[in-house]
Amino acid sequence: MVKSIIRAFNPAGGVHSFIYNYVTLLPADQMGLHSHDMWELSWVMVGRGERTMDDCTEPFEQGDVVLVPPDMNHCWKFDPQCVDEHGEISNTTIIFHPQTLAACASLFPEFASVVEALESIRQAISYQGELRERITSILSAMRDKSSAERVGLLLQILPLLVEGEGSTPIGRELCDDESVRLNRITTYLICSHQRRITLDDVAQHVGMSCTSLCNFFKLHTGQTIFNYLNNFRINMACDMLARTNNSVAEICYKVGFGDLPHFNRTFKKIIGVPPTEYRANNKGGD
């Protein structure tokens, strides 16, 4: 049993479950476009330029943090003018094998949902804001730790990588199966928007776990399930406010909100004005 776990953590027969790498180098020495069968989490500490993730090339700034899934072509092309006092750029990278994730789920049942969510990722993910700060804080702490201590810090990072708030998908378009699945989710939300919908309802409809569903939808739309649903409901409410004489309360319940105060707060947050003001400015008659 122990030997099988060790093999799972060390698929190449090495002595580490993952690779930690902090480097400083000249911009021209940065590795070009490449891919491998590992997960890669990269933090640009000094430098800026353009990054490429499969079909997507876009600028990046210092502080960039990106998770790259296995088998995705990727590279960072650094601006030679944005360097430290030694003319170098620097970055921190951790690389781990898919079998490392499987071993985590096997050893620690509490990590099963995290591993399932990670395994559903098909695009690179960029992290921003507070979530990025939490990730880089742990990456920074790894630098002065032993290999054994770094394992514990890796386990702290993994759940952060599948948090929805503060993450944005980049690169790689949807494959046919993913397009079909995404269409099933959005169709269900649109067709069911007038009634109360739970995450379990949507997950059962598309045959996914709640964790995988949330992660999949966030990756491919940039929104959470309920942000998407609320935006759709508010758009329907705007149409009804402009076209009909229904009261705000009637419209609230017709578009699927359970109580009027929540509807009013959500409407103002999305549209910028309360429903009554929107109606006054947009009423076009029946």
C-alpha positions in Angstrom: 0.0 0.0 0.0 2.7 2.5 1.0 4.8 1.7 -2.1 1.7 2.3 -4.4 1.2 5.6 -2.7 4.8 6.6 -3.2 4.6 5.6 -6.9 1.5 7.7 -7.3 3.3 10.7 -5.8 6.4 10.0 -7.8 5.3 8.9 -11.2 8.7 9.3 -12.7 10.4 7.5 -9.9 11.8 10.7 -8.3 11.9 11.8 -4.7 9.5 14.7 -4.8 5.7 15.0 -5.2 6.0 18.3 -6.9 8.7 20.7 -8.2 9.2 24.2 -6.6 11.4 26.5 -8.7 12.4 30.2 -8.0 14.6 31.6 -10.7 16.1 34.9 -11.8 17.3 35.1 -15.4 17.8 37.4 -18.4 14.5 38.0 -20.4 16.1 36.3 -23.4 16.7 33.1 -21.4 13.1 32.5 -20.6 11.8 29.3 -22.1 9.9 29.6 -25.4 6.5 28.0 -26.3 6.3 24.5 -24.8 3.9 22.0 -23.2 4.2 19.1 -20.8 1.9 16.6 -19.1 2.1 18.4 -15.7 0.1 21.1 -13.9 2.0 24.4 -13.7 1.4 27.4 -11.4 3.5 30.4 -12.3 4.0 33.7 -10.5 5.8 36.6 -12.3 7.7 38.4 -9.5 9.6 40.9 -11.7 8.8 41.6 -15.4 6.1 42.2 -17.9 5.4 41.4 -21.5 3.1 39.0 -23.4 2.0 35.5 -22.4 0.6 32.9 -24.8 -1.8 30.1 -23.7 -2.7 28.0 -26.7 -4.8 30.2 -28.9 -4.7 33.3 -26.6 -1.8 35.9 -26.5 -2.3 38.9 -24.3 -0.2 41.3 -22.1 0.8 40.5 -18.6 2.1 42.6 -15.8 4.3 42.1 -12.8 2.5 39.9 -10.3 0.8 37.7 -12.9 -0.3 34.4 -11.5 -1.5 31.7 -13.9 -2.4 28.0 -13.6 -1.7 26.1 -16.7 -3.3 22.6 -17.2 -1.5 19.6 -18.6 -0.7 19.5 -22.4 -1.4 23.3 -23.0 1.2 25.2 -25.1 2.3 28.2 -23.1 5.1 30.8 -22.7 5.9 34.2 -21.3 7.7 36.7 -23.5 9.3 39.3 -21.3 9.9 43.0 -22.1 13.7 43.5 -21.9 13.1 47.0 -20.5 11.2 45.8 -17.4 13.9 44.2 -15.3 15.6 44.5 -11.9 18.9 46.3 -11.2 20.8 43.3 -12.5 18.9 43.3 -15.8 17.0 40.1 -14.9 13.4 39.0 -14.5 12.3 36.6 -11.8 9.4 34.1 -11.3 8.3 31.3 -9.0 6.8 28.1 -10.4 5.4 24.9 -8.9 4.8 21.9 -11.1 2.9 18.8 -10.1 1.8 15.6 -11.9 -1.9 14.7 -12.3 -1.1 11.5 -10.3 -0.1 13.8 -7.4 -3.7 15.0 -7.3 -5.0 11.5 -7.5 -2.8 10.5 -4.6 -4.0 13.5 -2.6 -7.6 12.5 -3.1 -6.7 8.9 -2.1 -4.8 9.9 1.1 -7.1 12.8 2.1 -10.8 12.3 1.4 -11.3 15.9 2.4 -9.5 16.9 -0.9 -11.7 14.8 -3.2 -13.9 17.7 -4.2 -10.9 20.0 -4.8 -9.2 17.4 -6.9 -12.4 16.7 -8.9 -12.8 20.5 -9.6 -9.1 20.8 -10.7 -9.4 17.8 -13.0 -12.4 19.5 -14.7 -10.3 22.5 -15.7 -9.6 22.7 -19.5 -8.3 26.3 -19.7 -5.5 28.3 -18.1 -6.7 30.4 -15.2 -5.4 33.8 -14.2 -5.9 34.9 -10.6 -6.5 38.5 -9.4 -7.1 40.5 -6.3 -7.3 39.0 -2.8 -7.2 35.5 -4.1 -3.9 36.2 -6.0 -2.5 37.7 -2.8 -3.3 34.6 -0.8 -1.7 32.4 -3.4 1.5 34.4 -3.7 1.8 34.7 0.0 2.0 30.9 0.2 4.4 30.7 -2.8 6.6 33.3 -1.2 6.6 31.3 2.1 7.7 28.1 0.2 11.0 29.7 -0.8 12.7 29.3 2.6 11.1 26.0 3.6 12.3 22.4 3.4 10.9 20.0 0.9 8.7 18.4 3.6 7.4 21.8 4.7 6.5 22.7 1.1 4.2 19.8 0.8 2.0 21.2 3.6 2.0 24.6 1.8 1.0 22.9 -1.5 -2.0 21.5 0.3 -3.0 25.0 1.3 -2.7 26.3 -2.3 -4.8 23.6 -4.0 -8.2 24.6 -2.7 -7.4 28.3 -3.6 -6.9 27.3 -7.3 -10.6 26.3 -7.7 -12.1 29.3 -5.9 -14.4 31.2 -8.3 -14.1 34.7 -7.0 -10.9 36.2 -8.4 -10.2 33.7 -11.2 -10.5 34.3 -14.9 -10.2 31.6 -17.7 -7.7 32.3 -20.6 -6.8 30.3 -23.7 -8.3 27.3 -25.4 -11.7 27.4 -26.8 -14.5 25.0 -25.8 -14.5 21.6 -27.4 -17.7 20.2 -28.8 -18.6 18.3 -25.6 -18.0 21.3 -23.5 -20.1 23.5 -25.7 -23.0 21.0 -25.4 -22.7 20.9 -21.7 -22.5 24.7 -21.3 -25.6 25.0 -23.6 -27.5 22.5 -21.4 -26.7 24.5 -18.3 -27.6 27.9 -19.7 -30.8 26.5 -21.3 -31.9 25.0 -18.0 -31.3 28.3 -16.2 -33.2 30.3 -18.8 -36.1 27.9 -19.0 -36.4 27.6 -15.2 -35.7 31.2 -14.2 -39.2 31.8 -13.0 -39.0 29.3 -10.2 -36.6 28.7 -7.3 -33.5 27.0 -8.6 -30.9 25.3 -6.4 -27.4 24.3 -7.3 -28.3 20.7 -6.8 -31.1 21.1 -9.3 -28.7 22.3 -12.0 -26.0 19.7 -11.1 -28.5 16.8 -11.3 -29.9 18.1 -14.7 -26.4 18.0 -16.3 -25.0 15.0 -14.4 -22.2 16.9 -12.6 -21.2 17.4 -9.0 -22.0 20.8 -7.6 -18.2 21.6 -7.3 -17.5 20.6 -10.8 -20.5 22.4 -12.1 -19.5 25.7 -10.4 -15.9 25.4 -11.6 -16.9 24.5 -15.2 -19.4 27.3 -15.5 -17.0 29.9 -14.0 -14.2 28.8 -16.2 -16.2 29.1 -19.4 -18.4 32.2 -18.7 -16.4 34.2 -16.2 -19.6 34.2 -14.0 -21.0 32.1 -11.2 -24.2 30.2 -11.8 -26.3 32.6 -9.8 -24.7 35.8 -11.2 -25.7 34.5 -14.6 -29.2 33.7 -13.4 -29.7 37.0 -11.6 -28.5 38.9 -14.7 -30.9 37.1 -16.9 -33.8 37.6 -14.4 -33.0 41.4 -14.1 -32.9 41.7 -17.9 -36.4 40.1 -18.0 -37.6 42.5 -15.3 -36.3 45.5 -17.3 -38.3 44.4 -20.3 -41.4 44.0 -18.2 -41.0 47.3 -16.5 -40.8 49.0 -19.8 -43.6 47.1 -21.6 -46.2 46.4 -18.9 -48.1 48.0 -16.1 -47.4 45.2 -13.7 -46.3 46.3 -10.3 -42.7 46.0 -9.2 -43.7 43.3 -6.8 -45.5 41.3 -9.5 -42.5 41.5 -11.7 -40.2 40.5 -8.9 -42.1 37.2 -8.5 -42.7 36.6 -12.2 -38.9 36.6 -12.9 -38.1 34.3 -10.1 -37.1 36.3 -7.1 -38.4 35.1 -3.7 -38.7 38.5 -2.0 -39.0 42.1 -3.0 -36.1 43.6 -1.0 -33.7 41.1 -2.5 -35.0 41.9 -6.0 -34.7 45.7 -5.4 -31.1 45.4 -4.1 -30.1 43.1 -7.0 -31.8 45.3 -9.6 -30.0 48.4 -8.4 -26.6 46.6 -8.1 -26.9 45.4 -11.8 -28.7 48.3 -13.5 -27.5 51.1 -11.3 -31.0 52.6 -10.4 -34.0 51.2 -8.5 -36.8 49.5 -10.6 -39.2 52.4 -10.1 -36.6 54.9 -11.5 -35.8 52.5 -14.4 -39.5 52.3 -15.3 -39.9 56.1 -15.1 -37.0 56.5 -17.6 -37.9 53.7 -19.9 -41.7 53.2 -19.9 -42.9 52.7 -23.5 -46.5 51.6 -22.9 -48.1 48.3 -23.4 
